[in-house]
Amino acid sequence: MFKNERDVAVGQETETVIAPSVRVEGDFVSEGNVRIEGMVTGSIATERDLIVGEAAKITANVQARNGTIAGELHGNLRVFDRLELSGTARVYGDIHAKVLSVAPGAVMRGQLVIGMDVQPMVKKEEATEERAAAPARPVRTAREKKIEEILQQ
Amino acid sequence: MYAYVYDSFVTDKRHERVLSRVETRLTDLGISGRIERLTMFKNIGEIVADAAEQGCETIVAVGNDETIGRLIDAVGSHDMAFGVIPVGDGPHHIAGLLGVEEGVEACNILSRRVLHTVDLGRINGHYFLSSVRIPRTRAAISCNGQYSVIPTEDNEVQVCNLAPMTLSAEGEATISSPRDGFLETVFQPSPRRGFFSGLFRKAEAPAAPTIVPVRKLSVRHTQPVTVIRDGQRLSSSVLDIEILPNRLKVITGKTRKFE
């Protein structure tokens, strides 16, 4: 089947690739490197590096260790280490990154937080759960407030 | 104790000489065992269950990829080591990936008994070792219950456990790892077919594939589609595919194509 040993790549880690012939919808989670050349809607999270190609169109909140963006991104971007925006990059959303490099021609529209440790994004459901778990602040009625005022006098 | 499952075509006169040499070598190495020949009226599941009941620790497919596919489906639910002796016209792609050479050399590999625990795939309750190939489709494929991959044009989808995924420009094949706990799902855009394109255009280079490692995926078609699972056909409109990590012990040769 394989004429010689050089014809086969053994034990290489598989990189996730989203080509232009598909569209991805939903919460995309990966443990490895991700390269996007197509369309993604929802959210993207990877523990490794993210490369967004020139033709890519992303409408999602994105989280990665390192990032290289050359395409269009609508959403917030959190990069824990190094983020590179090439000249064709168009980012419409807030950017959090430890190190940022921007090539001439890149378009950015949003808040920039650079040089600080980046915290992972909290999902909506988690945030709701945290709020539910927190002890409720006592709510005083108008009657109770009046009683307090009288007692203070 | 070893059990050898011969595919029906192996008993053809053309393979008599090879088979005789293989059997002699197995006896010399002291690993001969029970022999079962597949026929139209024999149920492979019962053969494997009988062998397991009688204490067979190793079951060996004697034949080609299709033989392996049929046997894997039955062995997947038993705790037995799995070996291969490639005999016949092929294809012998799976044996090649396991590093098992054809004929007598396969007996030596069996005797060395280098075991690797690998993942198994399962589609609609049927096990597979190598891959599942879904023909031209535009159906959305739900991955891990978290996101969907929707082809925007006709794509051939190959769900790989131990199979070549892509070819580089230099002709180097990338093999999916059967020990990573993932099924590498490759979406390859189908080449556009047209009367004039065939006549006047030069052969186009294949478009870049999408590769997504997943643990579980499901596809829903409106009509039944025929997919190829380790060389065997399976028809269904609903395809539920998942990975079962560290499920099968396989005997491998030095030239196996995974780590």
Interface residues (C-beta under 8 A of the other chain):
Chain A: M1 F2 E5 R6 D7 V8 A9 V10 G11 Q12 T14 E15 T16 V17 I18 A19 P20 S21 V22 R23 V24 E25 G26 D27 F28 V29 S30 G32 E37 G38 M39 G42
Chain B: P91 H92 H93 G96 L97 N144 Q146 Y147 S148 V149 I150 P151 T152 E153 N155 P164 M165 G171 E172 A173 T174 I175 S176 S177 D180 F182 E184 F187 P189 A207 A208 P209 T210 I211 V212 P213 T255 K257 F258 E259
